[in-house]
Amino acid sequence: MKRALILSGGGAKAAYQIGVLKAVKEVIGKFTPCPFEIVCGTSAGAINALGIASMAGNFNRAVSSMDYLWRTLEIDQVVKSGWIDTGYSLARISASLLNQGRGQKRPISLLDNAPLREFLIKHVRFEDIEKAINRDKLEAVSITAMGYQSGESVSFYQGKPDIKSWRGWNRVGVPSKLNIDHLMASSAIPTLFPPVRINREYFGDGALRQTAPLSPAIHLGAEKLFIIGTSDIRKPIRPPATSATPSIAQVVGHILNGAFVDNLQVDVASLQQTNDLLRLIPKRHWDRLPESLRIIDYLQISPSESIDNIASKMLHFLPDSIKFFLRVTGGTRQGGGISAAAYLLFNSEFCGELIKLGYKDGCAQADDIKAFFDQ
């Protein structure tokens, strides 16, 4: 039975996923190959996905390596955060108004994430993905990006040669030899980071228009899904009445949460509904069902605490230029945009706290994790 690991996006929030995987490592035993035949990631989750996939032969080493990466990460390794760099980006945005909102030589964005490209080139061994596939340590790995021209959700996958590409409504699977451009495209948060050109089209964050986040894993042959989200899915709390208008960061935060959180939860709910309906059909009739209709078991682990609350206590770790940008756009608790700020909190202290939370949540569901791999 093929198991898939699904890692959603969320900027710096993706550090939480590594904490959960540390708990998985302890439950199944440290010295094992990757327990997931298929690995799928989107946005920052794509970074974790490729990190795990490139070391599929040694799950302990893969998780430890990604743990070290997130615990030592600082924002200067992700974006150019100096005042001059920030001013230059703002100047390019202003100049783009004279060119129909386009950059002259390269795409415009609020931040320059060139340091992230260099950082990932050093830490992700893309060449080892093919080795893992050839040694039967991995069936396939997929990362998703959104095409700005086509508007399609494109899942670039590298896997066994017998895996067929697919096309659905507004989404497509494309066989590819994954490289740094695919990873940078998938993690290019809209407006914050520049889109990346792959072949003939520019691509941005994979969470955009990814209405079916579970689809790539299912198309790649997964029969069980291990899903790690990056936002708590508690029942909503009725907010107090306010006369203050929404800040820019608050609006952006809700847009990002809609892409990173809501689509995943809707897809999980749809999967559960399909499973419930199929279980009502007597097993003797299952062979008459279309091949695409089958029960797919899953386990989902999401933060038990509000990541936004953790982020609100860590904003002082950010460089002055980023703090100024967040303050003037409302990216603070007072401005209501702390959720947007959390996406940018690439800081060892913040990421370390999220890893601890992920590990705690994973340990709390140790029995569920064990059952997932035993069945």
N, C-alpha and C positions, 0 to 999 in steps of 0.2 A: 504494500500500500504506500503510494507516494505522498510524502508530506511536504507542504510548502510553508516557508516562513514569509510573512507579509509585513513589511515595515513601512509605515506611513511617514509623511513628512512633518515638518514643524520647526525648521531652522535649528536653533540650539536645543530645542526640546527633545530632539532625537537622541540625546545622550541617555535619556530614560530607557531606551530600548536595550542598551548594553547592560544596564543593571538587571533587567529581566533575563537576558541571555546568560548572565553570570549565575543566576538561580537555576536556569535550565541545565547549565553545565554541571552543577552540583547534584541535581536530581538524577541525571542520566549517567554520571560518571565523567571524570575529567579527561581520561585518556581514550577518547573515541573520535572517529571521523565526524564530520558535520551530520547531525541527525536529520537534516532537511535535504531532500533530493532536489528541491526547487527553492530558489530564493528570489523574492521580488521586492523591489524598493522604489520609493517615489520621493523626489526632492531630497532632503537631508537623509531620509531613510535609505535612499539609493547609495549614499556613502557607506552606511553600515552594511548594506546588502553586498556590495562589491568587496568590502573588507572581509566579510565572512566567506563569500564564494571563492575568493582568491586563495584562501587557506582552508579549503573544504576538507583536506585530508587530516587536519588536526584542529578540532573544534576548540579545545582548550587554548591553544596558541592563538587562534583567530580572535576569540573573545578577549583574551588578555591583551592582545595587541590593540584592539579597538578601545578597550578600557583605558589603556595608557594614552592613546591618541586624544580621547575626549578629556581626560583628567589634566592634560598638559596644554590644551588648546587655549589660545588667547585671541582676542579679536584682531590684533595686528597680523595674525596668521590667516585671517579670513578676508579682511578689507584694509584698504589704505585709509587710516582714520585720522591722519594729521589735519590741521586746519587748512593747510595749503591744498591738500588733496580734496578735502570736502569743498573748498571754495572753487576749485577747478571743475568739479562735477556740477556744481550749481551754475557755473558760467557756461558750461556746455549745454545744460538744459535750457538756459536763457537763449543761447545762440540758436538752438534748434527751433525756436519759435519763428525764426526767419527762414526755415527750411521745412515747413509743414510738419514740425514736431519731430524731425528725424535728425540723427547724428550725421555729421559730414563724412567721417571715415569709419566709424564704428558705432554700434548701438549706444544710446544714452541710458544712464541709470543714475540713481541718487548716490550709489556707492560703487567704488571700483574694487572688485573681488579678485583681482589678479594674484594677490598673495595666496588665495585659496587654491588656485590652479597649481601653483608651484608646490604648495603643501601636499596636495593630493597626489601629484606625480611622484613625490618622494615616498608616500606611505601606502599607496594602493598598487599592488603588483598585478597589473592587467594581464601580463603574459602568463601568469599562473592559472588564470581561469580556464584556458584551453587545456592545460595539463590536468587539472582536476576533472574536467569532463572526459578526457581520454582515459584517465585511470579509474573511471566509474565512481569517483567520489562525489560527483555532481551531475544532475540531469540537465539542469538549465538555470540560468540567472537572467532576470529581466529588470530593466529600469525604464520608467515611463517619463516622457516629456510631452509638452504641448506645442504643436506647430502653429506659429502666429499667422501664417498665410492660409493654411488649410483649416485651422481650427480643430484639427483632429488630435485625439489622445493617442500618441504613438508609443507602443511598448517595444523598445529595442531589446532583443533577447539573443543570448548566445547559449547554445545547447547541443544536444545530440542531433545528428543530421536527419533523423526521421521525424523530428518535430515539424509540424506544418504551420505555416503562417496563417493568420486569420484576419478577417475584416468584419466588423459589426457596425452598428450605428454610431458614427462619430468616433470610432476607435479601431485601431489596426495593430497587428503584431508584425514586426519586421526583423528577420534574422540579421544579425550584425556582429562584427567583431568589436566588442565594447572597448572604448578608449576614454581618454580624459574629456573629450568634447561631449560625449553622451552624458557623462557624470555632471559636468558643469551646466549643461542644458537642463537636466532634470532638477537641479538644485538652484536654478536662477529665479529666486523669488521676484515676482513682478514688481516693476518700478525700482526695487532696491538694487537688484543685480542685473547686468546686461544679458539679453538673450544670446544664444550661441548658434552659429550657422553650422548645419550638418547637411552635406550634399547641397541641395538647392533651396533649403528653407531654414529660417530662423526658428529656434525652439526655446521655450521657457519652462518654468516650473511645471513638473508633471502633475501636480495636484489640480491645476487649472483644467476644468472640463473633464476631469477623470470621474465620470459619473458611476463607473463600476470598478472600484479599486481591486476587487477580488477577481475580476475577469482574467487578467493575464495569467495568474497562477492556475486557474481552472483550464484555460486553453493549453497551458503547458503540460497538463496531465495530472494535476494535483487531485488527490482524493481526500486529504485532510488538510485543514488550514490552521496555522498557528499565527494569530494576528496580534501585533503589538501596536497600540495606538499611542498618541502623545498628549492627549487631553483627557481630563477626567470626564466621565459620562454620568455624573450624578444627576438626580432630578433637579431641574432649574429652581432657583430661589427667586421669589418675587422681589424685584428691586424696589428701593424706596422711591417715592415721587421726587422729581427734580424739575427745575425750570431751566437748567443749563442746557444749551444746545450741544449735540455730539461734537467732539473734537475730531480733527483729521485722523489722528492715530486710532481713535475709537472706531471710526468707520472702517479704516483699513484693517484693524484687528478682526472685525466681524467678517469682512470679506475673506481674509485669510482663514479664519476658523471655518467658514462655510466650505472652503475648498479642502482644507486638511482634515476636518472633523466630520462635518455633516454628511458628505458623500460616503465616507467609510461606514458611518452608522446606518445610513439608509440601505447600503448594499448588504451589510450584515443582517439587518432586519428582513430584507428580501430573501436572503439565503435561508434564514430560519423559517420563514413562511413556506418556502418551497419544500424544505425538508419535512415540515409538519404535514403538508398536503400529500407528499409522496408516501409518508408512513401510513396514511389512511388507505392507500391502495394495497390490496392483498399482494404478497410477494409473488404469487403464481402469475400475476399479470405484468410484472416488471419487465419481462423480456419483450413486451409489446411496446414499451415506451421508447421514445427517441433516445439515441445515444447521449444527447446533450442533457437529458433529464436524469439525474442521479442524486442520491443523498450524499452530501458532502459535510462531514463532521468538522467542527471547528472549536478552537479555544481562543478566546480573546482576553488579553490582559491590558488594562489601561490604568493610568495613575489614580491612586486612592485619595490623593490630596491635590489641591489646586496648585498647578505649576505657576499660575499667575501670582499667587500669594508668595511663593518662594522667590519669584522674579522681582517682586516689589521691594524686597529687602536687599537686592544685589545690584541695583542700578548704579550705585556709587563706584562699582568696579570698572565701569565703562570709561573710555577716553572722554575728555572734556568736549570734544567736537560732537561726538555721538550723543552725549548727555544733552548738549545744547539743542541738537536737532530733535531729540525726543521731547524736550521740555516745550519748545515752541510749537510742536505739532500736537501736544497733548498726550505724549507717550509716557504718562505717569499715572499713578493711582488717582491723583486729584483730577487729572484730565480724562480719566476713563479709558486710557489707551494702553494700559499695562500689558494687555494680551499681545499687542503688536510689538511692544518693547521686548517681550520674552523671546521672540523669534531671533532677535539680534544679540542676545546675551551670551555670546561665545566667550566664556570665561571659565577658568578652571574651577573656581569655587562653585559657581552655579551648576556647571555640568557635573561636578562631583556630587552635589546634593541630589541631582536627578538620578544619577547612577545608584546612589544609596536608596532612593525611593523605589526605583525599579527593582532592585535586589530584594527589598522588603516585600514588595507586592508579589514578586515571583515566589518567594519563600512561603508567603501566605497561601498561595495556590499550588503548593508543591504536590499535593495529592492529585489535583486536576492535571498538572503537568505529567506526572508519572502515568496516570491513566491514558493520557493522550498518546504517549509513546508505547505503552504496553498493549493497547488494543490493536 
